[in-house]
């Protein structure tokens, strides 16, 4: 039985809407599959080559995302996000089965792993913006804040459960079992999304520009939009300030401060709990009054917590800063995504979602070496200070935009 309905015609709350819950289930299955894929690919590459070759395999999986994310968003807008996510899930399932068969037949060479990584990365670049554009066709605009809170909470849950599931699967049946499990997860995502019958794209609000189809038209739309342009720049600075310290700097900081792997795990775990609490609060509240002001205030809290973590005198202080940073991440991340969804014209959501994701998963990782060089020259604490500075720059940009400040 299909899960049907038109987004604008249902009064259901998002957390009770079967369409939203089906989408969320598919999204969680996909997130877990993505993270198990990365773990299994890394393990297989290490077993098949040296450290340099492993780096090339992982880079091959990231490159298509950076190159194809924006075209993927344009495809989602042109053909509809449901068609794109269904096709993407089908291909991802097939790629996982091919990878499992390749491992079963023999130890795959680095060349084959690079090809598989390129294929998976290319299809993922189509899936991600399309699945992000679907909620606007499943529920009302008033429920999008709650949906983004649910989405953010799901990301935290997937991060917590995917590592032990992936590790146990690799230990039990090797990469073949991990790739097969991934195929099942993507098949589950496909089955849940297949039943969905989203409504048409909502009509643009009065006075809201509906851009033409095409990638260039979408970029022009963002560049000319008085709110959306500054908003995406602000969220990009937030991602930049957060990602490099917490992905690269935290390892160096834990070693420099003598926290060790256990202390680093406690800090990251505390951050994850805080982020889940922030996302849960957003889900329960269902709305954010004056989100254009909540975002800058939340980013100030994040910046202060990030700098405090970098210069923490001990592990206890670092854990406290990580908890505050996590709560800020959950609130700011969800509220920012909801503001993008409610500000953007419905016909451009795929392209705008792709542009928003491009910074986090495509461009910012290319700056990891810069973070490493900065830490080598001045110490890991400076990386956290620089991250806080990037966030404060985003705050200034938000406050400098009158149209952004007046956004209800």
N, C-alpha and C positions, 0 to 999 in steps of 0.2 A: 504494500500500500504506500503510495507516495505521500510525502508530507507537504501539503500545499498551503497556499494562502498568499495574499498580497500584503506587503509590508505596511502600507498605509492604512489597511482596513482592520487591523487587529488591535484590540486594547490590551492584549496579554503582556504581562511583565516578562522581561527577557529570560529570567531564570526559570520561568514556567512555560516557556514557548518551546514546543517540541522541535520546531525548525531550528531555533538558535541552539538548542541542546544537541541536535544532530550535527550541526556545523561545528560545535565545540568539541564533540567527541571525535570527529574526523580530524580536527586541528590538533588535538592532543595525540592521537595515533600517529599523525605525521611528524609532530615534534619529537616524539620518542624514537620513531624510525630514523629521523635525520641524525639524532645524536648517536644512536647505535651504529648507524652507517659510518659516521666519522671515526668512531672507536674501532670498528672492525676493519675499516680501510687502513687506518694507521697501523694496526696490529699486523695485517697481512703484508703491508709494505715493509715493515721492519723485518718480518720473517723472510722476505723475498729479496731484500737489498740492504744497502747501508744507509746511514743517516742522511746523506745528501740526496740519495734517490728517494727516500721517504719524503723529504721536503718537497721534491719535485712532484710527487704523486699528490700530496695535500694541496700544493699550489694549483695543480691542474683542476682540482675540484672547486677551488675558489674563483678562478679566473672567469669561467662562464657566467657566474653570478654577477660579477662586476660589469661584464660586457653586455649581458643580455637582460638584466633586470628591467631597464627602462623600455626596451622593445617588448618585453613580456607584459608590462603594464598596458602598453598601447594595444596589444593583441587582446587582452582581457576587456578593454573598453570597446573594442570593435566587435568582438564576437560573443561577448557576455562572459562573466567570470565562471559560471557553472560549467559551460562547455570546456573552458580551459583547465579547470581543476580536475574534471573527470578525465580528460585526455592525459593530463600530467600524471595523475595517480596510476593510470593504466600503464604508461610508459615506465614510470618508476618501478612498478611491480615487475615488469618484464626485465628491466635492467638488473634488479636484485636477483631474479631467478637465473639470469645468464651468469652473474657473478658467482652464485652458489654452484652452478654446474662447472664453471671454470676452476674453482677451488677443488671440487670433487674430482675432476679429471686429472689434475696435476697441480703442482705449485705454480701459480700464475706468475709470469714475468712482470717486470716493472712496466714494460711497454703496454701490456694488456691492462694493468691496473690504471695507467694514465688514461687510456681510452675509456674505461668504465667510469672513472672519475669525471672526465670531461662530459660524457653523456648525462650522468646523473646531475652534475652541476647545471648543465644547460636546461634540463627539464625542471629543476628546482627553481630556476630563474623565472620560469613561466608560472609555476604553482604559487609562489609566495605572494606576488601582488594580487593574483586573482582571488586567492582565499581571503586576503585582507579586504578585498572590495565587496565580498558577499554580504556582510551583515546589513548594509544599507538596504538590501533587497529582501531581508528576512524579518526586520522589525522596524518599529517607528523611530524617528529621529530622537524622541525623548528617551529612548532606551539605549542609545548608543554608548553613553557613559558607562552604564552597567555592563554592557557587552564587552567593552574594552577592559573593564575591571576583571571580568570573568576570563578574558583572554590572557591578561597579565598574570592572573593567579594560575592559569593552566600552564603557562611557561615555567613558573617556579616549580610546580608539581612535576612536570616532565623532566626538568633538570635534576630533581632529586631522585626520581625513580629510574631514569634511563641508564645512569652509570652502573648501578648494581645489576640491573637486568642484563645490560650488554656484557658486563664482566662475567657474570655467571654463565651466560650463553656461550661466550668464547671459551671459558674454562671447560664447559661440558661437551660442546660439539665443534669448537673451533670456528673459523670464519664462515665455513659453509652453513653452520647452524644459525649464525648471526645474520647472514644475508637472507636465509630462508625466513627467519622471524621477521625481518624487515619487509619482505614480500608480503607476508601475512598482514602486517600492520598497514601497509599501503592498500592492500585489498580491502581491509576493514574501512579505511578512509573512503575508498571508492564506493563501497556499499552504502555507507551512511550518506554520502553526498548524492548518490544516484537517486535516492528516495526524495530528495529535496526538489520542490518546484518553486523556486524563488519568484517573487513578484517582479514586474518590470522595474527598470531604474526609476526611482522617484523623480517627480518633476522638480525642476530647479525653482528655488524660491523667487518671489517677485523681485526684479532688479538684479538677479544673479545671472552672470554670464555663463552660458553653456558652450564650452569650446568645441571646435570641430574635432573630428577624429584625426588621429595621427600623432606621432611622437613630437614633432616640432610644434604643432598647435598646442599640445599639452604643456610643453616647456614655456611657450610664450604666455600661456594662461597663468602659470605659476608666477612668472617674472612680473606680470602686470597686476597681479592680485594684491590689493593693499593689505590684506591680513594674511593670506596663505603664504606669500613669499617670506615675510618676516618670521612667521610661525615655523616654517620648515628650516630656516636658518637658525632659529633659536634651538629647535630640537636637535639639529645637527651638531651644534656646539655642545649641547648637553651630552650627546653620544660620544663626541670626541673627548670631552673632559673626563667622562666616566670609563670608557672602554680601555684606553691604553693603561692607566694606572691599575685597574682591576684585573686586567688580563696579563700584563707584563710586569708592571711595577710591584704587584703584591708578592710575586715569587721572590724578587730581588729584595724587597723590604723584609720579608720573613727571614731570609738568610742573613741580611745585614743586622737585624735586630736580635737575632738569636732565638726567634720563635720556633724555628724548625717546621717541618711539614705538618706536624700535629697542630701547632699554633695557627699556621696558615689555614688549615682546614676549619678550625674553630671560627676564625674571622670570616671566612667565606660562607660557612654555614649560618652564622649569625646574620650576615647580610641577606642571605636567602630567606631566612625566617622573617626578617624585617620587611623585605620586599613583598612577601606573601601577605603579611599583615596589612601593608599599605594597599595592595590590590584588593584584599577582602573588604577593607573599609570602603573603597570606591564602589565595589559591587553592592554592598549593603546600602550605601547612601543613594546610589542610583543617579545622582546628579552632583555637579560641582558648581556652586555659585561663583560667578565671575571667574571662569577658568583662566582668562587672560591675565588675571592678577595672581591666581593660585600658582600658575606655572613659575613666574619669577620668584615668588616667595619660596616655593618648594626648591627651586634651583639654588637659592642662597643657602638654604639648609643643607642641601647636598654638597655644595662647594665647601662650606665650613666643616662638614663631617669628613669630607675627602682629605682636606688639608690636615685636620686633626688626626686622621688615621695615619697619614704619612709621617707626622711628627709625634706620634703617641709615645709617651715615656715608658710604657709597658704594655703587656698583652691585654690587661684588663681595660685600659683606656682605649686600646685599638678595637676591642670587641664592642665597647659602648659606641664608638664612632661608627663602626660598621653597622650596628643596629639602626642608628639614626639615618645613615646613608641608605640602608635598605628600605625603610619606611618611605623616605623621600623618593626613591626610585620607583616604588610601586605606585605612589600617588601621581608623581609627575609623568611617568611613562604612560599610564592609563589615561590621565586627563589630557595629555598632549595628543595621543592618538584619537581620542574622542573629539577633540576640538578640530583636528584635521578632517575627520569624517563628517562633522556637522557644518564645517565651513566650505568644504569643497563641493563643486557642482557634481551631481551624481554621475554624469557622463564622463567625468575625468578621474573618478576614484581609483581606477586601476593604475593609471599613469602616476598620479600623486602618491599612492601607496608605494609604488615601485621606487619613486624618487626618495621617499622617506626611508625605505629599507636599504637603498643603495648605500647610504652613508655608513650604516651600522655593519653590514655584511660584505660590502664591496670595497669601499674606499678607505675607511678608517683602518682596517687591518694592514693596509699597505704602509701605514705609518708606524708599525711596531718597531722597525729598526731604529727610527728616530727616538722613540722612547728608550730603547736599549742604550743608544749612544749618550742620551742625556743622563741616564742613570750612571753610566760608566764614568762620565766626566764630572758629575756633581753629586752623585749619590741618589738612591731611589726616592728619598723624601721629596726631592725637587720635582720628580715626575708627578707626584700627587699635588704639589703646589701648582704646577703648570696646568694640571687637570682642573683644579679649582678655579684658576684664572680663566680658563676657557669657558667654564660655566658662568662666571661673573660677566664675561663679555657678552654671553647670551642674554643675561639679565638686562644689561645696559641696552642691548639691541631691542629687547621687548619693550622696555620703558620709553625708548626713543620713538617708537612707532605709535602715533596717536590713534590710528585705525585699529591697531592691535589692542591697545589699552581700553578702547571703548567697546570692544567685542563683548556682547552680553553672554 
